Amino acid sequence: MGCTIRVKNPVLSGDSIKLVRENASFYRISGSFLFFENDTIEKVNIPQSVIVLGYEIFLECPNQKCVVIENDEIVVDDFLADCKNVTIVSREGSTGQKYAQENNIPWKELEK
């Protein structure tokens, strides 16, 4: 299962994507300003296999509505910066929920 980013016309800016294999099964996504001011991103699905979301991957993405985080213990480093109208979807008690609460971002529970 891969990381899915739904975009109309994918355009990357800033650093290139850094999808680093931590071991045989897990990945870290990093690259500051990876999707800086990208107005085509609407929904992002982060699978269980991603264990780290790096600093400001999504910065000022005006049409981003939803980030689904499947890994309950994912490490996040302020990966959403100035993305208005975005909702984080994750499991109750997860790092995703805590990040949403700490940053005043709307949160919904991920269905099982």
C-alpha positions, 0 to 999 in steps of 0.5 A: 500500500503506497502513499496516495496524494490526489492532485489535479496537476501534480507539481512539486516545488522546493525539495524533491520528495524524500521517501526514505526506507527506515527498514524493510517495511517502514518509511519516512517522508521529508522535504521542507516545502515539498508541496509549497502553495500547491493548489491541486492537493485535495486529499492525502492518504498516509499509510501505516508504513509511513512512520515519520512526516517531516517539517512543513511537507504541506505548506500553504496548500489552499485546497487541501481538505483532508489528511488521513493518517493510518499509523497511530504512532506516526512521528510528526514535525509540523507537517501541515503549515498554514493549510486552511480548511484541512481536517486530519482523519486518524484513530482516537488516541493517535499521534494524528489526533494529538497533533490536530488538537495541539494545532487547532486543526479539525479532527475526525475519527478514522473508521475501522 
